[in-house]
Amino acid sequence: MPTPPPPLAGTTTGPAALRPLIDTVLTALHDGAHRRDGPLPAGGPDAVTPRMRTATHPVVPDHGTGPHEALRTLITALTEGAADPADPLCAAHLHTPPLALAAAADLAASALNPSMDSWDQAPAASALEADITAALAAEVYPGRPTPDALVTTGGTESNQLALLLARERNGPVQTICAANAHHSITRAAWLLGLPEPVVVPAPTGVMDLATLQEALTRSPRPLLVTATAGTTDTGRIDPLTDIADLCTAHGAELHIDAAYGGPLLFSPTHRHKIHGLDRADSVTLDLHKLGWQPASAGILAVPHRHHLDPLHHRASYLNAEDDTEAGLPDLLGRSLRTTRRPDTLKIAVTLRALGRSGIADLIDRTLAAAHHLADLITETPTLDLYDRPTISTVLFRPTDADDTTVATIRRTLLTRGHAVLGRAHTGNRLWLKATLLNPHTTPQDLHTLLDLVDRLTNDLAEGKTPR
Ligand SMILES: *Cc1c(COP(=O)(O)O)cnc(C)c1O
Protein backbone atom coordinates (compact mmCIF):
# COMPACT_ATOMS: atom_id res chain seq x y z
CA MET A 1 0.00 0.00 0.00
CA PRO A 2 1.46 3.40 -0.97
CA THR A 3 1.25 5.94 1.87
CA PRO A 4 -1.27 8.76 1.26
CA PRO A 5 0.04 12.30 0.70
CA PRO A 6 0.38 14.45 3.85
CA PRO A 7 -2.85 16.02 5.13
CA LEU A 8 -4.01 19.43 4.00
CA ALA A 9 -4.88 22.36 6.25
CA GLY A 10 -8.40 23.05 4.98
CA THR A 11 -11.92 21.58 4.86
CA THR A 12 -13.40 19.77 7.84
CA THR A 13 -10.45 17.37 8.13
CA GLY A 14 -7.70 20.01 8.18
CA PRO A 15 -8.18 21.22 11.75
CA ALA A 16 -7.76 17.70 13.17
CA ALA A 17 -4.54 17.30 11.19
CA LEU A 18 -3.33 20.71 12.30
CA ARG A 19 -3.96 20.30 16.01
CA PRO A 20 -1.07 17.90 16.85
CA LEU A 21 1.24 19.78 14.48
CA ILE A 22 0.46 23.06 16.18
CA ASP A 23 1.13 21.41 19.49
CA THR A 24 4.59 20.49 18.22
CA VAL A 25 5.09 24.06 16.95
CA LEU A 26 4.09 25.54 20.31
CA THR A 27 6.41 23.19 22.19
CA ALA A 28 9.25 24.15 19.84
CA LEU A 29 8.53 27.87 20.34
CA HIS A 30 8.61 27.35 24.08
CA ASP A 31 11.77 25.23 24.13
CA GLY A 32 13.62 27.51 21.72
CA ALA A 33 12.79 30.60 23.79
CA HIS A 34 13.89 28.75 26.94
CA ARG A 35 17.25 27.84 25.37
CA ARG A 36 17.82 31.41 24.18
CA ASP A 37 16.76 32.91 27.52
CA GLY A 38 17.11 36.54 26.43
CA PRO A 39 16.33 39.06 23.72
CA LEU A 40 18.65 37.39 21.19
CA PRO A 41 21.11 34.49 21.09
CA ALA A 42 24.53 34.99 22.63
CA GLY A 43 27.67 34.52 20.56
CA GLY A 44 26.88 36.54 17.45
CA PRO A 45 26.90 35.06 13.93
CA ASP A 46 29.79 32.68 14.84
CA ALA A 47 27.48 30.83 17.22
CA VAL A 48 24.11 31.31 15.55
CA THR A 49 24.91 30.49 11.93
CA PRO A 50 26.47 27.03 12.48
CA ARG A 51 23.72 26.02 14.92
CA MET A 52 21.01 26.97 12.46
CA ARG A 53 22.93 25.31 9.65
CA THR A 54 23.09 22.06 11.59
CA ALA A 55 19.31 22.12 12.01
CA THR A 56 18.75 22.99 8.35
CA HIS A 57 20.93 20.37 6.66
CA PRO A 58 20.38 18.39 4.59
CA VAL A 59 18.00 20.95 3.10
CA VAL A 60 16.49 18.37 0.76
CA PRO A 61 17.08 14.92 2.32
CA ASP A 62 16.46 11.90 0.08
CA HIS A 63 13.86 10.67 2.55
CA GLY A 64 11.91 13.11 4.69
CA THR A 65 12.05 13.12 8.49
CA GLY A 66 8.29 13.55 8.92
CA PRO A 67 6.27 16.57 10.06
CA HIS A 68 6.94 16.48 13.80
CA GLU A 69 10.71 16.10 13.55
CA ALA A 70 10.95 18.81 10.86
CA LEU A 71 8.75 21.26 12.77
CA ARG A 72 10.53 20.54 16.05
CA THR A 73 14.09 20.78 14.70
CA LEU A 74 13.72 23.86 12.53
CA ILE A 75 11.36 25.86 14.74
CA THR A 76 13.34 25.16 17.92
CA ALA A 77 16.54 26.28 16.16
CA LEU A 78 14.87 29.34 14.64
CA THR A 79 13.41 30.37 17.99
CA GLU A 80 16.67 29.79 19.85
CA GLY A 81 18.36 32.04 17.30
CA ALA A 82 15.68 34.73 17.14
CA ALA A 83 15.83 38.38 18.09
CA ASP A 84 12.53 38.30 19.94
CA PRO A 85 10.68 41.62 20.07
CA ALA A 86 8.48 40.24 22.87
CA ASP A 87 11.54 40.49 25.14
CA PRO A 88 11.57 44.02 26.61
CA LEU A 89 15.33 44.27 25.98
CA CYS A 90 14.81 43.80 22.23
CA ALA A 91 14.10 47.41 21.32
CA ALA A 92 16.19 48.46 18.33
CA HIS A 93 13.75 48.89 15.50
CA LEU A 94 10.09 49.32 14.65
CA HIS A 95 10.03 45.55 15.02
CA THR A 96 6.82 44.81 16.82
CA PRO A 97 6.06 42.02 19.31
CA PRO A 98 2.93 40.55 17.68
CA LEU A 99 -0.14 40.01 19.82
CA ALA A 100 -0.85 36.33 20.42
CA LEU A 101 -4.38 36.76 19.12
CA ALA A 102 -3.13 38.32 15.87
CA ALA A 103 -0.67 35.45 15.36
CA ALA A 104 -3.52 33.00 16.02
CA ALA A 105 -5.70 34.75 13.44
CA ASP A 106 -2.82 34.57 10.94
CA LEU A 107 -2.84 30.80 11.32
CA ALA A 108 -6.36 30.75 9.89
CA ALA A 109 -5.19 32.90 6.98
CA SER A 110 -2.48 30.31 6.26
CA ALA A 111 -4.83 27.36 6.62
CA LEU A 112 -7.56 28.74 4.35
CA ASN A 113 -5.14 30.56 2.05
CA PRO A 114 -7.56 33.03 0.48
CA SER A 115 -5.87 35.00 -2.30
CA MET A 116 -7.06 38.56 -2.65
CA ASP A 117 -6.58 38.94 -6.41
CA SER A 118 -9.97 37.54 -7.39
CA TRP A 119 -13.35 37.02 -5.76
CA ASP A 120 -13.42 33.30 -6.62
CA GLN A 121 -10.34 32.75 -4.40
CA ALA A 122 -11.59 34.85 -1.49
CA PRO A 123 -15.34 35.41 -1.36
CA ALA A 124 -15.65 36.24 2.35
CA ALA A 125 -12.12 37.59 2.68
CA SER A 126 -12.94 40.10 -0.09
CA ALA A 127 -15.93 41.37 1.87
CA LEU A 128 -13.81 41.51 5.04
CA GLU A 129 -11.03 43.45 3.33
CA ALA A 130 -13.51 45.94 1.85
CA ASP A 131 -14.99 46.68 5.28
CA ILE A 132 -11.69 46.85 7.16
CA THR A 133 -10.04 49.13 4.60
CA ALA A 134 -13.13 51.36 4.54
CA ALA A 135 -13.08 51.59 8.36
CA LEU A 136 -9.34 52.34 8.50
CA ALA A 137 -9.67 54.93 5.72
CA ALA A 138 -12.46 56.60 7.71
CA GLU A 139 -10.15 56.74 10.77
CA VAL A 140 -7.54 58.59 8.71
CA TYR A 141 -10.03 60.75 6.78
CA PRO A 142 -13.05 61.27 9.12
CA GLY A 143 -15.41 63.69 7.42
CA ARG A 144 -14.67 62.65 3.82
CA PRO A 145 -17.55 60.92 2.03
CA THR A 146 -15.55 58.32 0.09
CA PRO A 147 -12.12 57.66 1.60
CA ASP A 148 -10.48 54.36 0.74
CA ALA A 149 -7.38 52.36 1.65
CA LEU A 150 -5.21 49.62 0.18
CA VAL A 151 -3.53 46.80 2.06
CA THR A 152 0.21 46.75 1.43
CA THR A 153 3.29 44.92 2.63
CA GLY A 154 4.25 48.02 4.63
CA GLY A 155 5.56 51.53 4.52
CA THR A 156 7.89 50.86 1.61
CA GLU A 157 5.13 49.63 -0.69
CA SER A 158 2.67 52.28 0.56
CA ASN A 159 5.18 55.05 -0.20
CA GLN A 160 5.83 53.59 -3.66
CA LEU A 161 2.11 53.49 -4.40
CA ALA A 162 1.68 57.05 -3.10
CA LEU A 163 4.32 58.35 -5.51
CA LEU A 164 2.87 56.25 -8.32
CA LEU A 165 -0.66 57.61 -7.76
CA ALA A 166 0.67 61.19 -7.57
CA ARG A 167 2.49 60.62 -10.87
CA GLU A 168 -0.65 59.21 -12.50
CA ARG A 169 -2.72 62.21 -11.32
CA ASN A 170 -0.24 64.93 -12.13
CA GLY A 171 2.50 63.69 -14.45
CA PRO A 172 6.15 63.25 -13.45
CA VAL A 173 6.10 64.83 -10.01
CA GLN A 174 9.11 66.44 -8.38
CA THR A 175 9.16 65.01 -4.86
CA ILE A 176 10.27 67.24 -2.02
CA CYS A 177 11.10 65.46 1.22
CA ALA A 178 13.15 66.30 4.29
CA ALA A 179 16.48 64.80 5.30
CA ASN A 180 14.55 62.86 7.97
CA ALA A 181 12.42 61.02 5.37
CA HIS A 182 12.48 57.25 5.11
CA HIS A 183 14.89 55.90 2.48
CA SER A 184 11.98 54.28 0.64
CA ILE A 185 10.85 57.70 -0.67
CA THR A 186 14.05 58.18 -2.68
CA ARG A 187 13.91 54.59 -3.86
CA ALA A 188 10.29 54.97 -4.94
CA ALA A 189 11.21 58.01 -7.06
CA TRP A 190 14.06 55.98 -8.58
CA LEU A 191 11.83 52.98 -9.24
CA LEU A 192 9.13 55.10 -10.88
CA GLY A 193 11.53 57.02 -13.12
CA LEU A 194 10.79 60.29 -11.31
CA PRO A 195 13.29 63.07 -10.68
CA GLU A 196 15.46 62.58 -7.61
CA PRO A 197 13.73 64.16 -4.58
CA VAL A 198 14.70 67.65 -3.49
CA VAL A 199 15.85 67.19 0.10
CA VAL A 200 14.99 69.88 2.62
CA PRO A 201 17.13 69.95 5.78
CA ALA A 202 15.75 68.83 9.14
CA PRO A 203 18.21 70.38 11.59
CA THR A 204 15.93 69.88 14.61
CA GLY A 205 14.78 66.45 13.47
CA VAL A 206 11.76 67.77 11.56
CA MET A 207 11.33 69.37 8.15
CA ASP A 208 12.56 72.97 8.06
CA LEU A 209 9.60 75.10 6.96
CA ALA A 210 11.52 78.10 5.61
CA THR A 211 13.58 75.85 3.33
CA LEU A 212 10.46 73.95 2.31
CA GLN A 213 8.87 77.23 1.26
CA GLU A 214 11.94 78.09 -0.85
CA ALA A 215 11.92 74.64 -2.44
CA LEU A 216 8.20 74.96 -3.23
CA THR A 217 8.82 78.32 -4.88
CA ARG A 218 11.88 77.21 -6.85
CA SER A 219 11.16 73.65 -7.94
CA PRO A 220 9.60 72.73 -11.30
CA ARG A 221 5.96 71.64 -11.10
CA PRO A 222 4.13 69.27 -10.58
CA LEU A 223 5.17 68.98 -6.92
CA LEU A 224 4.65 66.34 -4.28
CA VAL A 225 5.80 67.00 -0.73
CA THR A 226 6.27 63.96 1.49
CA ALA A 227 6.21 64.62 5.23
CA THR A 228 6.91 62.11 7.99
CA ALA A 229 4.86 61.41 11.12
CA GLY A 230 7.31 59.35 13.17
CA THR A 231 10.81 59.51 11.76
CA THR A 232 13.04 56.47 11.75
CA ASP A 233 15.93 58.03 13.66
CA THR A 234 14.19 60.05 16.37
CA GLY A 235 10.46 59.36 16.09
CA ARG A 236 9.71 63.03 15.49
CA ILE A 237 6.64 64.27 13.67
CA ASP A 238 6.96 66.94 10.97
CA PRO A 239 4.74 70.04 11.49
CA LEU A 240 1.89 68.56 9.48
CA THR A 241 -0.60 71.46 9.38
CA ASP A 242 2.09 74.03 8.53
CA ILE A 243 3.35 71.79 5.75
CA ALA A 244 -0.21 71.23 4.49
CA ASP A 245 -0.78 75.02 4.46
CA LEU A 246 2.40 75.57 2.43
CA CYS A 247 1.37 72.82 0.00
CA THR A 248 -2.06 74.42 -0.47
CA ALA A 249 -0.49 77.84 -1.01
CA HIS A 250 1.92 76.49 -3.65
CA GLY A 251 -0.41 74.05 -5.39
CA ALA A 252 1.64 71.03 -4.31
CA GLU A 253 0.23 67.66 -3.30
CA LEU A 254 1.09 66.17 0.07
CA HIS A 255 1.84 62.60 1.08
CA ILE A 256 2.34 61.82 4.77
CA ASP A 257 4.44 58.81 5.70
CA ALA A 258 2.82 57.95 9.03
CA ALA A 259 4.02 54.33 9.00
CA TYR A 260 5.12 54.73 12.62
CA GLY A 261 2.97 57.58 13.99
CA GLY A 262 -0.31 56.93 12.16
CA PRO A 263 -1.82 54.52 14.71
CA LEU A 264 -1.73 57.33 17.33
CA LEU A 265 -5.12 58.06 15.75
CA PHE A 266 -6.54 55.39 18.04
CA SER A 267 -5.36 57.13 21.24
CA PRO A 268 -7.43 60.07 22.51
CA THR A 269 -4.37 60.97 24.63
CA HIS A 270 -1.87 61.17 21.77
CA ARG A 271 -3.99 61.75 18.66
CA HIS A 272 -3.34 65.51 18.74
CA LYS A 273 0.30 64.85 17.79
CA ILE A 274 -0.72 63.89 14.26
CA HIS A 275 -3.31 66.61 13.82
CA GLY A 276 -3.47 67.50 10.14
CA LEU A 277 -2.97 63.94 8.90
CA ASP A 278 -6.25 64.19 6.98
CA ARG A 279 -4.92 67.14 4.96
CA ALA A 280 -2.74 64.73 2.96
CA ASP A 281 -3.55 63.36 -0.51
CA SER A 282 -2.33 59.99 0.75
CA VAL A 283 -1.22 58.52 4.07
CA THR A 284 1.07 55.56 4.81
CA LEU A 285 0.30 53.66 8.01
CA ASP A 286 1.79 50.40 9.31
CA LEU A 287 -0.07 48.16 11.71
CA HIS A 288 2.98 45.91 12.05
CA LYS A 289 4.51 48.64 14.22
CA LEU A 290 2.17 50.44 16.68
CA GLY A 291 -0.59 47.94 15.81
CA TRP A 292 1.11 44.79 17.12
CA GLN A 293 0.42 42.72 13.99
CA PRO A 294 2.78 40.08 12.63
CA ALA A 295 4.31 41.32 9.36
CA SER A 296 2.87 42.41 7.19
CA ALA A 297 0.01 44.83 7.76
CA GLY A 298 0.59 47.99 5.75
CA ILE A 299 -2.07 50.51 4.72
CA LEU A 300 -2.15 53.30 2.16
CA ALA A 301 -5.15 55.56 2.75
CA VAL A 302 -6.50 58.10 0.25
CA PRO A 303 -9.23 60.74 0.72
CA HIS A 304 -11.22 59.78 -2.38
CA ARG A 305 -11.95 56.32 -3.69
CA HIS A 306 -11.32 57.49 -7.27
CA HIS A 307 -7.68 58.27 -6.38
CA LEU A 308 -7.13 54.52 -6.72
CA ASP A 309 -8.52 54.34 -10.29
CA PRO A 310 -5.06 54.31 -11.93
CA LEU A 311 -4.45 50.89 -10.38
CA HIS A 312 -7.42 49.41 -12.18
CA HIS A 313 -6.30 46.42 -14.23
CA ARG A 314 -7.95 43.64 -16.15
CA ALA A 315 -6.76 40.05 -16.54
CA SER A 316 -9.50 37.96 -18.07
CA TYR A 317 -8.75 34.89 -15.93
CA LEU A 318 -9.20 36.90 -12.71
CA ASN A 319 -11.71 39.69 -13.34
CA ALA A 320 -13.30 39.19 -16.76
CA GLU A 321 -15.52 42.09 -17.79
CA ASP A 322 -18.70 39.97 -17.87
CA ASP A 323 -17.97 38.65 -14.36
CA THR A 324 -17.59 42.22 -13.08
CA GLU A 325 -20.79 43.26 -14.88
CA ALA A 326 -22.58 40.29 -13.32
CA GLY A 327 -21.62 41.65 -9.90
CA LEU A 328 -18.45 39.79 -8.87
CA PRO A 329 -16.23 42.21 -6.92
CA ASP A 330 -13.24 43.33 -8.98
CA LEU A 331 -10.21 43.18 -6.68
CA LEU A 332 -7.18 43.06 -8.93
CA GLY A 333 -6.83 46.84 -8.93
CA ARG A 334 -6.35 46.97 -5.17
CA SER A 335 -2.68 46.09 -5.41
CA LEU A 336 0.21 45.77 -7.84
CA ARG A 337 0.65 42.26 -6.50
CA THR A 338 -1.38 39.33 -7.82
CA THR A 339 -1.46 36.53 -5.19
CA ARG A 340 -1.97 38.32 -1.90
CA ARG A 341 -2.58 37.16 1.68
CA PRO A 342 -5.72 38.22 3.59
CA ASP A 343 -3.79 40.49 5.96
CA THR A 344 -7.00 42.17 7.10
CA LEU A 345 -8.07 39.05 9.00
CA LYS A 346 -5.59 39.49 11.86
CA ILE A 347 -6.28 43.25 11.85
CA ALA A 348 -10.05 42.68 12.04
CA VAL A 349 -9.68 40.17 14.88
CA THR A 350 -7.45 42.56 16.81
CA LEU A 351 -9.76 45.56 16.38
CA ARG A 352 -12.78 43.52 17.45
CA ALA A 353 -11.09 41.79 20.38
CA LEU A 354 -9.48 44.90 21.86
CA GLY A 355 -11.83 47.61 20.72
CA ARG A 356 -10.86 51.26 20.42
CA SER A 357 -10.08 51.46 24.14
CA GLY A 358 -7.88 48.35 24.08
CA ILE A 359 -5.75 49.65 21.21
CA ALA A 360 -5.52 53.07 22.86
CA ASP A 361 -4.36 51.39 26.06
CA LEU A 362 -1.54 49.57 24.23
CA ILE A 363 -0.41 52.82 22.61
CA ASP A 364 -0.60 54.79 25.84
CA ARG A 365 1.36 52.17 27.80
CA THR A 366 4.06 52.05 25.15
CA LEU A 367 4.47 55.81 25.02
CA ALA A 368 4.46 55.98 28.83
CA ALA A 369 7.30 53.44 28.94
CA ALA A 370 9.31 55.64 26.55
CA HIS A 371 8.79 58.65 28.81
CA HIS A 372 9.82 56.61 31.79
CA LEU A 373 13.01 55.56 30.01
CA ALA A 374 13.75 59.21 29.24
CA ASP A 375 13.21 60.06 32.93
CA LEU A 376 15.61 57.31 34.02
CA ILE A 377 18.28 58.53 31.57
CA THR A 378 17.89 62.09 32.83
CA GLU A 379 18.38 60.83 36.39
CA THR A 380 21.55 58.91 35.44
CA PRO A 381 24.55 61.27 35.54
CA THR A 382 26.65 59.01 33.30
CA LEU A 383 24.09 59.07 30.45
CA ASP A 384 22.94 61.85 28.09
CA LEU A 385 19.40 62.00 26.71
CA TYR A 386 19.01 63.32 23.16
CA ASP A 387 15.50 64.66 23.77
CA ARG A 388 12.12 63.82 25.28
CA PRO A 389 10.39 61.23 23.06
CA THR A 390 7.59 62.33 20.73
CA ILE A 391 6.33 58.76 20.17
CA SER A 392 8.37 55.89 21.64
CA THR A 393 11.92 56.43 20.33
CA VAL A 394 14.53 57.36 22.93
CA LEU A 395 18.09 58.30 21.94
CA PHE A 396 20.82 58.32 24.55
CA ARG A 397 24.55 57.86 24.91
CA PRO A 398 27.11 57.51 27.67
CA THR A 399 28.39 60.98 28.61
CA ASP A 400 31.86 61.64 27.14
CA ALA A 401 31.94 58.43 25.05
CA ASP A 402 33.15 58.81 21.48
CA ASP A 403 31.15 57.46 18.54
CA THR A 404 33.36 54.36 18.23
CA THR A 405 32.60 53.47 21.85
CA VAL A 406 28.87 53.96 21.30
CA ALA A 407 29.01 51.62 18.27
CA THR A 408 31.05 49.08 20.27
CA ILE A 409 28.55 49.15 23.13
CA ARG A 410 25.69 48.40 20.75
CA ARG A 411 27.56 45.58 19.03
CA THR A 412 28.80 44.04 22.29
CA LEU A 413 25.28 43.97 23.74
CA LEU A 414 24.19 42.21 20.53
CA THR A 415 26.91 39.61 20.42
CA ARG A 416 26.61 38.84 24.14
CA GLY A 417 22.87 38.39 23.67
CA HIS A 418 22.12 40.96 26.36
CA ALA A 419 20.09 43.60 24.50
CA VAL A 420 19.10 44.75 21.03
CA LEU A 421 19.47 48.51 20.71
CA GLY A 422 19.51 50.52 17.50
CA ARG A 423 21.79 53.34 16.44
CA ALA A 424 21.05 56.76 15.02
CA HIS A 425 23.42 59.44 13.78
CA THR A 426 21.99 62.86 14.54
CA GLY A 427 23.33 66.20 15.70
CA ASN A 428 26.78 65.07 14.48
CA ARG A 429 27.00 62.24 16.98
CA LEU A 430 26.13 58.60 17.18
CA TRP A 431 23.40 57.66 19.67
CA LEU A 432 22.01 54.44 21.05
CA LYS A 433 18.39 54.14 19.99
CA ALA A 434 15.67 52.41 21.98
CA THR A 435 12.46 52.06 19.98
CA LEU A 436 9.90 50.88 22.49
CA LEU A 437 6.96 48.89 21.11
CA ASN A 438 6.40 46.41 23.90
CA PRO A 439 3.40 47.34 26.06
CA HIS A 440 4.53 44.85 28.73
CA THR A 441 7.82 46.68 29.39
CA THR A 442 8.23 47.42 33.09
CA PRO A 443 10.27 50.13 34.84
CA GLN A 444 12.53 47.29 36.05
CA ASP A 445 13.22 46.24 32.43
CA LEU A 446 14.22 49.79 31.54
CA HIS A 447 16.44 49.94 34.60
CA THR A 448 18.12 46.70 33.55
CA LEU A 449 18.69 48.08 30.05
CA LEU A 450 20.40 51.23 31.27
CA ASP A 451 22.41 49.24 33.79
CA LEU A 452 23.75 47.00 31.02
CA VAL A 453 24.87 50.06 29.03
CA ASP A 454 26.39 51.71 32.07
CA ARG A 455 28.38 48.67 33.18
CA LEU A 456 29.63 47.97 29.68
CA THR A 457 30.72 51.60 29.28
CA ASN A 458 32.78 51.27 32.46
CA ASP A 459 34.32 47.97 31.39
CA LEU A 460 35.30 49.47 28.04
CA ALA A 461 36.81 52.55 29.72
CA GLU A 462 38.85 50.31 32.04
CA GLY A 463 39.96 48.11 29.16
CA LYS A 464 38.22 45.08 30.66
CA THR A 465 36.42 44.29 27.43
CA PRO A 466 38.25 43.79 24.14
CA ARG A 467 37.04 46.30 21.56
C1 LIG B 1 8.86 51.39 8.86
C2 LIG B 1 8.80 52.61 8.03
C3 LIG B 1 8.82 52.55 6.63
C4 LIG B 1 9.03 51.25 5.92
O1 LIG B 1 7.99 50.40 6.17
P1 LIG B 1 8.10 48.82 5.92
O2 LIG B 1 6.84 48.38 6.54
O3 LIG B 1 9.32 48.37 6.61
O4 LIG B 1 8.14 48.62 4.45
C5 LIG B 1 8.69 53.71 5.92
N1 LIG B 1 8.57 54.90 6.55
C6 LIG B 1 8.57 55.01 7.88
C7 LIG B 1 8.43 56.35 8.52
C8 LIG B 1 8.67 53.86 8.67
O5 LIG B 1 8.66 53.96 10.01
The ligand as an ORCA input file, in Angstrom:
! r2SCAN-3c Opt
* xyz 0 1
  C       8.858     51.385      8.859
  C       8.798     52.607      8.027
  C       8.821     52.546      6.634
  C       9.035     51.249      5.918
  O       7.994     50.405      6.171
  P       8.096     48.822      5.916
  O       6.835     48.377      6.545
  O       9.321     48.369      6.614
  O       8.141     48.621      4.451
  C       8.694     53.711      5.923
  N       8.570     54.903      6.554
  C       8.565     55.006      7.884
  C       8.434     56.351      8.518
  C       8.671     53.860      8.673
  O       8.655     53.959     10.011
*
